[in-house]
Amino acid sequence: MKARLAIYDMDRTVTRRATYTPFLLHAARRLAPWRLVLLPFVLLAMLAYLARLIDRGRLKELNYDLLVGSGLQPERLEPVIHSFAEHQIATNILPGALLSIAQDRAAGRRLVLATASYRLYAAEIARRLGFDDVIATETLRDDRGRILATIDGANCYGAAKKDMILAWLKREGLDRDSIHVRFYSDHVSDHPVHRWADEAVAANAHQRLVRLAEAEGWEVVDWSQGG
């Protein structure tokens, strides 16, 4: 019998709103409020991204460095992560996503969160939601164990997300032919994983993904209104 996996994107699939910038602001307010004066540079970094001078991964690194800082000891960041995750669970989780997660769990599916967000905080949100595994953007650490702003490996976005899922399957000793995958995401950038999955679900999707889902025959669901 095939192992059954339910793989979920996080931002705007499980959550109402994106989490990355709110996490940076949350961390800045609690660790070093003076960093909020650097917000104009965050906007400049966004403009550089929009002008295609930097890629999405570099944008994330720059903004993290500006608002959180590079070289933090994990114990300093841990209470920030916990308070942020607690707030997200209380205010930012879609009821329809909670219902879907509960149904997949009851059906015996292994729950996997696959997100471009940093594992730093995504793993704590996933733990509180009852996920079994997390595939996410990793951060480098220096030789003293301090967390750096630099991404370790790939930004878990677009085609890289599929590659990271495949690498995770290999580490877990799971062959593609031995599993059945249901995949949920709101964004067209995840179409490589949608096309790879056995069951593709466009959840709370924007119009580009809705059109693609209709053309491909994928299920379309709207959890934004609570069901």
Backbone hydrogen bonds, N-H to C=O, Kabsch-Sander energy under -0.5 kcal/mol:
donor,donor_aa,acceptor,acceptor_aa,energy
3,A,178,S,-2.3
5,L,3,A,-0.5
5,L,180,H,-3.1
6,A,110,R,-2.8
7,I,5,L,-0.5
7,I,182,R,-3.2
8,Y,6,A,-0.5
8,Y,112,V,-2.9
9,D,184,Y,-2.3
12,R,17,R,-0.5
13,T,10,M,-1.8
14,V,10,M,-2.4
15,T,10,M,-2.1
16,R,92,N,-1.9
23,F,19,T,-2.2
24,L,20,Y,-2.1
25,L,21,T,-2.5
26,H,22,P,-2.6
27,A,23,F,-2.8
28,A,24,L,-2.5
29,R,25,L,-2.5
30,R,26,H,-1.5
31,L,27,A,-2.7
32,A,28,A,-1.8
35,R,32,A,-2.6
36,L,33,P,-1.9
37,V,34,W,-1.6
38,L,35,R,-2.1
39,L,36,L,-1.5
41,F,38,L,-1.3
42,V,38,L,-1.2
43,L,39,L,-2.0
44,L,40,P,-1.8
45,A,41,F,-2.2
46,M,42,V,-2.0
47,L,43,L,-2.2
48,A,44,L,-2.3
49,Y,45,A,-2.0
50,L,46,M,-2.7
51,A,47,L,-2.0
52,R,49,Y,-1.9
53,L,48,A,-3.0
54,I,48,A,-0.9
59,L,55,D,-2.1
60,K,56,R,-2.0
61,E,57,G,-2.1
62,L,58,R,-2.6
63,N,59,L,-2.4
64,Y,60,K,-2.3
65,D,61,E,-2.5
66,L,62,L,-2.2
67,L,63,N,-2.4
68,V,64,Y,-2.7
69,G,64,Y,-2.2
71,G,147,I,-2.8
72,L,147,I,-1.4
76,R,73,Q,-1.4
77,L,73,Q,-1.2
78,E,74,P,-2.0
81,I,77,L,-2.4
82,H,78,E,-2.3
83,S,79,P,-2.2
84,F,80,V,-2.3
85,A,81,I,-2.8
86,E,82,H,-2.4
87,H,83,S,-1.9
88,Q,84,F,-2.4
89,I,85,A,-2.6
90,A,86,E,-1.8
91,T,87,H,-1.9
92,N,88,Q,-2.8
94,L,14,V,-2.7
96,G,223,W,-0.7
97,A,94,L,-0.5
98,L,94,L,-2.1
99,L,95,P,-2.3
100,S,96,G,-2.2
101,I,97,A,-2.8
102,A,98,L,-2.3
103,Q,99,L,-2.3
104,D,100,S,-2.7
105,R,101,I,-2.4
106,A,102,A,-2.5
107,A,103,Q,-1.7
108,G,105,R,-1.6
109,R,104,D,-2.6
110,R,4,R,-3.1
112,V,6,A,-2.6
112,V,110,R,-0.5
113,L,133,D,-2.4
114,A,8,Y,-3.1
114,A,112,V,-0.6
115,T,113,L,-0.5
115,T,135,I,-2.5
119,R,137,T,-2.8
121,Y,118,Y,-1.0
122,A,118,Y,-2.3
123,A,119,R,-2.0
125,I,121,Y,-1.9
126,A,122,A,-2.8
127,R,123,A,-2.3
128,R,124,E,-1.9
129,L,125,I,-1.4
130,G,126,A,-0.7
130,G,127,R,-0.9
131,F,126,A,-2.5
132,D,111,L,-1.9
133,D,111,L,-1.7
135,I,113,L,-3.4
137,T,115,T,-0.6
137,T,117,S,-1.8
138,E,152,D,-0.6
140,L,150,T,-2.8
142,D,146,R,-2.0
145,G,142,D,-2.2
147,I,72,L,-3.2
148,L,140,L,-2.9
152,D,138,E,-2.2
153,G,151,I,-0.8
157,Y,155,N,-2.7
160,A,157,Y,-1.5
161,K,158,G,-1.1
162,K,158,G,-1.0
163,D,159,A,-2.0
164,M,160,A,-2.4
165,I,161,K,-2.2
166,L,162,K,-2.6
167,A,163,D,-2.2
168,W,164,M,-2.1
169,L,165,I,-2.6
170,K,166,L,-2.0
171,R,167,A,-2.1
172,E,168,W,-2.2
173,G,170,K,-1.0
174,L,169,L,-3.0
175,D,173,G,-0.6
178,S,175,D,-1.8
179,I,176,R,-1.2
180,H,3,A,-2.7
182,R,5,L,-2.5
183,F,199,E,-2.8
184,Y,7,I,-2.5
185,S,201,V,-1.8
190,D,187,H,-1.8
191,H,188,V,-2.1
193,V,190,D,-1.0
194,H,190,D,-2.2
195,R,191,H,-2.8
196,W,192,P,-1.1
197,A,193,V,-2.1
198,D,181,V,-1.2
199,E,181,V,-2.4
201,V,183,F,-2.8
202,A,219,E,-3.3
203,A,185,S,-2.0
203,A,201,V,-0.9
204,N,202,A,-0.5
204,N,221,V,-2.6
205,A,221,V,-0.5
206,H,186,D,-1.4
209,L,206,H,-0.5
210,V,206,H,-2.3
211,R,207,Q,-2.7
212,L,208,R,-1.9
213,A,209,L,-3.2
214,E,210,V,-2.5
215,A,211,R,-2.0
216,E,212,L,-2.3
217,G,213,A,-1.4
218,W,213,A,-2.3
219,E,200,A,-1.7
221,V,202,A,-2.6
223,W,221,V,-0.5
226,G,223,W,-1.8
